[in-house]
Amino acid sequence: MKVAIVHEWFVDYSGSERVVEQLIQMFPDADLFSVIEFMPEHLRKHILNKKVTTTFIQKLPFAKKHYRNYLALMPIAIEQLDVSRYDLILSSSHAVAKGILTSANQVHICYCHSPIRYAWDLYHQYLKESGLQRGFKGFIAKAILHYIRMWDYTTANRVDYFIANSAYISRRIKKVYNRDATVIFPPVEVENYTLEPHKEDFYLTASRLVPYKKIDLIVEVFRNQPDKKLIVIGEGPDYNKIKAKATSNITLLGYQPYEVLKSHLQRAKAFVFAAEEDFGIVPVEAQACGTPVIAYGKGGACETVIDGKTGFLYKEQTFESLTAAILKFDALQVPLDPLIIRENAERFSRAVFKDKLASFIRSKVNV
């Protein structure tokens, strides 16, 4: 059986690339297709140093750094990739990969990380944060995103079977595409994290510093609780804004390598999370270390954090709600059991992912 794996773009190694990495390990002879491929040499090991067949966008000016500016061309580009000689097409999609053209004799399984968020549920937020609510540029942006929405909805019919990375995304797929999706949680490297039952007296948050992650909200809460120490790991466009809010009990470490992040996840008394994520890998990594998670109770966190056992979920993305959750955690007479927290994280291991995905594929294809 010939297998093709289709992904949006290969430029770094984050959540969606971890899924592709596991797909390649399951099907080492598969061929890779993508809109562009500018993966740094030291990260190409995650795709087994395979050659990636790309589109004309690969050769356009400034595509390496500003490939997102070519969003309007991506539907055309992805449709130019010829996968007609393959029996099984596996797409890893959060933008356009699911739009690959296939025939009735092929099976197309899409692992959907989300329908295009900036075209659907984050549409108004994206326009506001990009300063595109009005004016000529705003008009062009709205026209492009309107076109993307129509194309995105139409191409959902090109997929034979959808897999969602969480029940939260499964509901979004149903809302946007009116298609059912089987939930298979994405792979988390829980085996690379060891249980550390002895915690130190600091809270931790780690993320790219962008608006929807709400790191500024976390900082604001700890700014008003000077007796509690917070460490922030990550960089991004909001770094200076967040740094300006930080007080003496808040430490911004900027970007840190994997081993430093891992050490902090192991030693923190709790990991604080304020984003509404599709899934959220870092909260699971924290739990793999036996570290409790205090998370906003919407999105993927509702499926990865067991309220009252592996952490606490708070109901609103507000100063008052997060403050109450931290005070509740701090007032615990008996600490949450790190063994139970670790066991919860093991539900999301790479081995579990491969086993469930392999079973799903076998049920749909004669492998």
RODO-2510 file (C-alpha; in nm, 4 decimals, decimal comma):
residues 367
     n   res          X          Y          Z
     1     m     0,0000     0,0000     0,0000
     2     k     0,1363     0,3378    -0,0992
     3     v     0,0962     0,6123     0,1622
     4     a     0,1220     0,9899     0,1279
     5     i     0,1448     1,2228     0,4282
     6     v     0,0331     1,5811     0,3687
     7     h     0,1099     1,8675     0,6063
     8     e     0,0620     2,2457     0,5799
     9     w     0,4211     2,3550     0,6191
    10     f     0,7457     2,2293     0,7682
    11     v     0,9188     2,5244     0,9351
    12     d     0,9602     2,4161     1,2983
    13     y     0,8797     2,1347     1,5412
    14     s     0,5657     2,1934     1,7438
    15     g     0,2406     2,0097     1,8170
    16     s     0,1281     1,9337     1,4621
    17     e     0,4783     1,8257     1,3571
    18     r     0,4836     1,5795     1,6481
    19     v     0,1790     1,4134     1,4952
    20     v     0,3508     1,3967     1,1545
    21     e     0,6618     1,2498     1,3193
    22     q     0,4541     0,9622     1,4583
    23     l     0,2823     0,9097     1,1222
    24     i     0,6223     0,8786     0,9551
    25     q     0,7363     0,6269     1,2163
    26     m     0,4206     0,4238     1,1529
    27     f     0,4661     0,4463     0,7745
    28     p     0,8423     0,4903     0,7157
    29     d     0,8070     0,4406     0,3392
    30     a     0,5463     0,7151     0,3042
    31     d     0,6174     1,0215     0,0911
    32     l     0,5785     1,3723     0,2343
    33     f     0,3945     1,6655     0,0756
    34     s     0,3633     2,0234     0,1970
    35     v     0,3012     2,3809     0,0818
    36     i     0,6565     2,4744     0,1859
    37     e     0,9525     2,3143     0,3636
    38     f     1,2088     2,5305     0,5409
    39     m     1,2798     2,2978     0,8324
    40     p     1,6105     2,3783     1,0077
    41     e     1,8679     2,1063     0,9522
    42     h     1,8825     2,0075     1,3206
    43     l     1,5053     1,9438     1,3223
    44     r     1,4877     1,7361     1,0042
    45     k     1,5581     1,4221     1,2082
    46     h     1,1941     1,4433     1,3199
    47     i     1,0849     1,3736     0,9628
    48     l     1,3575     1,1090     0,9147
    49     n     1,5405     1,3550     0,6855
    50     k     1,2879     1,2752     0,4161
    51     k     1,2523     1,4753     0,0970
    52     v     0,9356     1,6873     0,0981
    53     t     0,7477     1,7608    -0,2236
    54     t     0,6447     2,1271    -0,2055
    55     t     0,4436     2,3805    -0,4082
    56     f     0,5241     2,6926    -0,6097
    57     i     0,4972     2,8994    -0,2893
    58     q     0,8334     2,7517    -0,1874
    59     k     1,0004     2,9694    -0,4535
    60     l     0,8086     3,2926    -0,3971
    61     p     0,9904     3,5969    -0,2474
    62     f     1,0242     3,5993     0,1324
    63     a     0,8362     3,2685     0,1611
    64     k     1,0769     3,1385     0,4241
    65     k     0,9815     3,3996     0,6852
    66     h     0,6501     3,5356     0,5597
    67     y     0,4802     3,2265     0,4162
    68     r     0,1549     3,3118     0,5987
    69     n     0,1245     3,6191     0,3765
    70     y     0,0566     3,3784     0,0901
    71     l    -0,2526     3,2293     0,2571
    72     a    -0,4747     3,3350    -0,0349
    73     l    -0,2596     3,1249    -0,2707
    74     m    -0,2444     2,8161    -0,0506
    75     p    -0,5748     2,6595    -0,1641
    76     i    -0,4509     2,6708    -0,5234
    77     a    -0,1077     2,5478    -0,4190
    78     i    -0,2251     2,2465    -0,2189
    79     e    -0,4449     2,1369    -0,5088
    80     q    -0,1394     2,1241    -0,7393
    81     l     0,0231     1,8487    -0,5327
    82     d    -0,0302     1,5204    -0,7184
    83     v    -0,1018     1,2278    -0,4849
    84     s    -0,2959     1,0245    -0,7424
    85     r    -0,0636     0,7213    -0,7230
    86     y    -0,1186     0,6630    -0,3492
    87     d    -0,3727     0,4328    -0,1852
    88     l    -0,3900     0,6092     0,1518
    89     i    -0,3555     0,9820     0,2130
    90     l    -0,3004     1,0999     0,5713
    91     s    -0,3310     1,4750     0,6134
    92     s    -0,2268     1,6651     0,9246
    93     s    -0,4329     1,9796     0,8901
    94     h    -0,4935     2,3088     1,0699
    95     a    -0,5212     2,5205     0,7552
    96     v    -0,5196     2,3798     0,3998
    97     a    -0,3706     2,0276     0,4033
    98     k    -0,7105     1,8588     0,4072
    99     g    -0,7846     2,0214     0,0674
   100     i    -0,5563     1,7837    -0,1202
   101     l    -0,7315     1,6374    -0,4283
   102     t    -0,8068     1,2643    -0,4152
   103     s    -1,0159     1,0156    -0,6142
   104     a    -1,2912     0,7695    -0,5196
   105     n    -1,0346     0,4878    -0,5228
   106     q    -0,8244     0,6491    -0,2506
   107     v    -0,8842     0,6792     0,1226
   108     h    -0,8174     1,0202     0,2781
   109     i    -0,7945     1,0342     0,6590
   110     c    -0,7499     1,3806     0,8058
   111     y    -0,6039     1,4351     1,1518
   112     c    -0,7552     1,7775     1,2150
   113     h    -0,5861     2,0025     1,4713
   114     s    -0,8573     2,2626     1,4098
   115     p    -1,0549     2,4246     1,1301
   116     i    -0,8678     2,7420     1,0287
   117     r    -0,9031     2,9420     1,3491
   118     y    -0,8358     3,2899     1,2086
   119     a    -1,1004     3,2338     0,9402
   120     w    -1,3666     3,0976     1,1757
   121     d    -1,3886     3,1357     1,5546
   122     l    -1,0948     3,3772     1,5917
   123     y    -1,1909     3,5854     1,2875
   124     h    -1,2881     3,9069     1,4698
   125     q    -1,0055     3,8726     1,7230
   126     y    -0,7523     3,8267     1,4410
   127     l    -0,8739     4,1386     1,2572
   128     k    -0,8644     4,3438     1,5766
   129     e    -0,5155     4,2330     1,6818
   130     s    -0,3833     4,2845     1,3281
   131     g    -0,5380     4,6304     1,2937
   132     l    -0,7467     4,5141     0,9973
   133     q    -1,0953     4,6064     1,1178
   134     r    -1,1301     4,8926     0,8692
   135     g    -0,9566     5,0586     0,5744
   136     f    -0,8466     4,9200     0,2388
   137     k    -0,6130     4,6560     0,3885
   138     g    -0,8933     4,5479     0,6180
   139     f    -1,1279     4,5103     0,3216
   140     i    -0,8753     4,2931     0,1374
   141     a    -0,8134     4,0793     0,4471
   142     k    -1,1870     4,0249     0,5010
   143     a    -1,2362     3,9319     0,1353
   144     i    -0,9517     3,6786     0,1497
   145     l    -1,0807     3,5213     0,4708
   146     h    -1,4330     3,5035     0,3258
   147     y    -1,2913     3,3141     0,0274
   148     i    -1,0890     3,0890     0,2621
   149     r    -1,4024     3,0045     0,4625
   150     m    -1,5938     2,9002     0,1508
   151     w    -1,3018     2,6897     0,0255
   152     d    -1,2439     2,5391     0,3706
   153     y    -1,6067     2,4312     0,4080
   154     t    -1,6252     2,2881     0,0565
   155     t    -1,3045     2,0852     0,0890
   156     a    -1,4285     1,9105     0,4039
   157     n    -1,6108     1,6804     0,1599
   158     r    -1,2761     1,5671     0,0197
   159     v    -1,2005     1,3899     0,3480
   160     d    -1,3297     1,0341     0,3974
   161     y    -1,2685     1,0226     0,7747
   162     f    -1,1891     1,2961     1,0242
   163     i    -0,9867     1,2492     1,3421
   164     a    -0,9922     1,5314     1,5979
   165     n    -0,7192     1,5996     1,8538
   166     s    -0,9792     1,6566     2,1292
   167     a    -1,3543     1,6455     2,1881
   168     y    -1,3373     2,0260     2,1818
   169     i    -1,2087     2,0180     1,8224
   170     s    -1,4529     1,7413     1,7326
   171     r    -1,7367     1,9766     1,8256
   172     r    -1,5795     2,2537     1,6185
   173     i    -1,5487     2,0202     1,3178
   174     k    -1,9168     1,9359     1,3541
   175     k    -2,0073     2,3055     1,3825
   176     v    -1,7973     2,4250     1,0867
   177     y    -1,7996     2,1262     0,8498
   178     n    -2,1061     1,9311     0,9720
   179     r    -1,8851     1,6214     0,9827
   180     d    -1,8332     1,3701     1,2636
   181     a    -1,4801     1,3156     1,3935
   182     t    -1,3237     1,0433     1,6058
   183     v    -1,1153     1,1773     1,8950
   184     i    -0,7557     1,0553     1,9225
   185     f    -0,5449     1,2713     2,1508
   186     p    -0,2112     1,3903     2,0045
   187     p     0,1148     1,2286     2,1169
   188     v     0,2964     1,3753     2,4177
   189     e     0,6478     1,2643     2,5114
   190     v     0,5465     1,1716     2,8665
   191     e     0,8170     0,9049     2,8834
   192     n     1,0803     1,1804     2,8627
   193     y     0,9549     1,3342     3,1871
   194     t     1,0181     1,1794     3,5259
   195     l     0,7997     1,2085     3,8329
   196     e     0,9341     1,4601     4,0869
   197     p     0,7313     1,4461     4,4120
   198     h     0,9326     1,7176     4,5878
   199     k     0,8228     2,0619     4,4721
   200     e     0,9772     2,4041     4,5232
   201     d     0,7972     2,7233     4,6222
   202     f     0,7228     2,8762     4,2806
   203     y     0,4494     2,8700     4,0186
   204     l     0,5346     2,8310     3,6506
   205     t     0,3858     2,9274     3,3181
   206     a     0,5509     2,8590     2,9818
   207     s     0,4267     2,9644     2,6412
   208     r     0,4828     3,1728     2,3353
   209     l     0,4002     3,5261     2,4472
   210     v     0,1100     3,6094     2,2169
   211     p    -0,2240     3,7703     2,3116
   212     y    -0,4515     3,4646     2,3177
   213     k    -0,2222     3,2821     2,5610
   214     k    -0,3242     3,5403     2,8281
   215     i     0,0168     3,5431     2,9979
   216     d    -0,0477     3,9076     3,0869
   217     l    -0,3501     3,7937     3,2913
   218     i    -0,1365     3,5456     3,4860
   219     v     0,1255     3,8132     3,5527
   220     e    -0,1430     4,0571     3,6658
   221     v    -0,2743     3,8036     3,9193
   222     f     0,0701     3,7342     4,0673
   223     r     0,1491     4,1039     4,0676
   224     n    -0,1313     4,1375     4,3200
   225     q    -0,0095     3,8431     4,5284
   226     p     0,3487     3,9462     4,6121
   227     d     0,3922     3,6551     4,8551
   228     k     0,3767     3,4084     4,5646
   229     k     0,6597     3,3584     4,3157
   230     l     0,5951     3,3178     3,9426
   231     i     0,8432     3,2145     3,6719
   232     v     0,7550     3,2832     3,3075
   233     i     0,9336     3,0926     3,0294
   234     g     0,8852     3,1966     2,6668
   235     e     0,9269     3,4773     2,4190
   236     g     0,7079     3,6511     2,1638
   237     p     0,5574     3,9845     2,0590
   238     d     0,4024     4,0460     2,4042
   239     y     0,7346     4,0087     2,5901
   240     n     0,7956     4,3798     2,6555
   241     k     0,4330     4,4404     2,7509
   242     i     0,4460     4,1562     3,0040
   243     k     0,7890     4,2582     3,1334
   244     a     0,6560     4,6076     3,2064
   245     k     0,3904     4,4540     3,4335
   246     a     0,6284     4,2241     3,6221
   247     t     0,7079     4,2921     3,9866
   248     s     0,9906     4,1566     4,2039
   249     n     0,8104     3,8247     4,2646
   250     i     0,7810     3,7585     3,8904
   251     t     1,0781     3,6362     3,6853
   252     l     1,0790     3,6355     3,3045
   253     l     1,3366     3,3912     3,1682
   254     g     1,2572     3,4392     2,7991
   255     y     1,3212     3,1450     2,5683
   256     q     1,4833     2,8471     2,7403
   257     p     1,6096     2,5164     2,5962
   258     y     1,4188     2,1948     2,6527
   259     e     1,6216     2,0759     2,9531
   260     v     1,5681     2,4032     3,1413
   261     l     1,1932     2,3965     3,0748
   262     k     1,1787     2,0324     3,1808
   263     s     1,3606     2,1079     3,5068
   264     h     1,1170     2,3878     3,5914
   265     l     0,8160     2,1698     3,5080
   266     q     0,9468     1,9068     3,7494
   267     r     1,0165     2,1478     4,0359
   268     a     0,7208     2,3878     4,0164
   269     k     0,4505     2,3615     4,2819
   270     a     0,1930     2,4176     4,0040
   271     f     0,1737     2,5045     3,6365
   272     v    -0,0590     2,7952     3,5515
   273     f    -0,2412     2,7983     3,2166
   274     a    -0,4803     3,0682     3,0940
   275     a    -0,5339     2,9975     2,7231
   276     e    -0,8298     2,8358     2,5513
   277     e    -0,6320     2,5783     2,3565
   278     d    -0,7350     2,3112     2,1094
   279     f    -0,5459     2,0578     2,3220
   280     g    -0,2460     2,2026     2,5102
   281     i     0,0692     1,9898     2,5292
   282     v     0,2621     2,1686     2,8069
   283     p    -0,0062     2,1103     3,0753
   284     v     0,0212     1,7370     3,0000
   285     e     0,4018     1,7542     3,0200
   286     a     0,3673     1,9239     3,3596
   287     q     0,1420     1,6443     3,4808
   288     a     0,3936     1,3882     3,3530
   289     c     0,6282     1,5405     3,6125
   290     g     0,3642     1,5019     3,8846
   291     t     0,3046     1,8775     3,8796
   292     p    -0,0558     2,0014     3,9309
   293     v    -0,2095     2,2315     3,6683
   294     i    -0,4284     2,5366     3,7302
   295     a    -0,6012     2,5883     3,3955
   296     y    -0,8826     2,7806     3,2291
   297     g    -1,1736     2,5385     3,2096
   298     k    -1,2440     2,5594     2,8374
   299     g    -1,0902     2,3888     2,5393
   300     g    -0,8530     2,0951     2,5622
   301     a    -0,7628     2,1537     2,9280
   302     c    -1,1042     2,0158     3,0276
   303     e    -0,9956     1,6833     2,8784
   304     t    -0,6401     1,6716     3,0128
   305     v    -0,6825     1,8091     3,3678
   306     i    -0,9038     1,6279     3,6204
   307     d    -1,0510     1,9013     3,8371
   308     g    -0,9666     1,8439     4,2039
   309     k    -0,7353     1,5477     4,1336
   310     t    -0,4620     1,6596     3,8938
   311     g    -0,5234     2,0335     3,9281
   312     f    -0,7963     2,2945     3,9277
   313     l    -1,0069     2,4366     3,6463
   314     y    -1,1403     2,7929     3,6734
   315     k    -1,4483     2,9081     3,4837
   316     e    -1,3594     3,2491     3,3417
   317     q    -1,0552     3,4144     3,1822
   318     t    -1,0687     3,6894     3,4439
   319     f    -0,8499     3,8255     3,7201
   320     e    -1,1043     3,7240     3,9848
   321     s    -1,1529     3,3686     3,8609
   322     l    -0,7821     3,2875     3,8277
   323     t    -0,7050     3,4518     4,1628
   324     a    -0,9685     3,2380     4,3338
   325     a    -0,8266     2,9197     4,1761
   326     i    -0,4717     2,9975     4,2957
   327     l    -0,5920     3,0786     4,6464
   328     k    -0,7917     2,7546     4,6502
   329     f    -0,4853     2,5578     4,5448
   330     d    -0,2638     2,7360     4,7967
   331     a    -0,5058     2,6565     5,0788
   332     l    -0,4980     2,2779     5,0228
   333     q    -0,4375     2,0924     5,3466
   334     v    -0,3362     1,7730     5,1623
   335     p    -0,1333     1,8187     4,8401
   336     l    -0,2631     1,6590     4,5204
   337     d    -0,1100     1,3137     4,4722
   338     p     0,1785     1,3336     4,2196
   339     l     0,1361     0,9636     4,1332
   340     i    -0,2252     1,0180     4,0273
   341     i    -0,1179     1,3264     3,8306
   342     r     0,1504     1,1262     3,6496
   343     e    -0,0882     0,8389     3,5742
   344     n    -0,3315     1,0833     3,4156
   345     a    -0,0585     1,2118     3,1822
   346     e     0,0214     0,8601     3,0615
   347     r    -0,3139     0,8531     2,8783
   348     f    -0,1541     1,0847     2,6226
   349     s     0,1697     0,8978     2,5504
   350     r     0,3083     0,8405     2,2012
   351     a     0,2510     0,4654     2,2401
   352     v    -0,1191     0,5184     2,3150
   353     f    -0,1486     0,7538     2,0163
   354     k     0,0094     0,5049     1,7763
   355     d    -0,2005     0,2172     1,9040
   356     k    -0,5305     0,4059     1,8690
   357     l    -0,4408     0,5523     1,5311
   358     a    -0,3278     0,2153     1,3944
   359     s    -0,6553     0,0575     1,5097
   360     f    -0,8535     0,3377     1,3455
   361     i    -0,6677     0,3045     1,0134
   362     r    -0,7094    -0,0746     1,0140
   363     s    -1,0829    -0,0306     1,0613
   364     k    -1,1051     0,1934     0,7534
   365     v    -0,8389     0,0513     0,5197
   366     n    -0,7196    -0,2967     0,4327
   367     v    -0,3700    -0,2633     0,5788
***
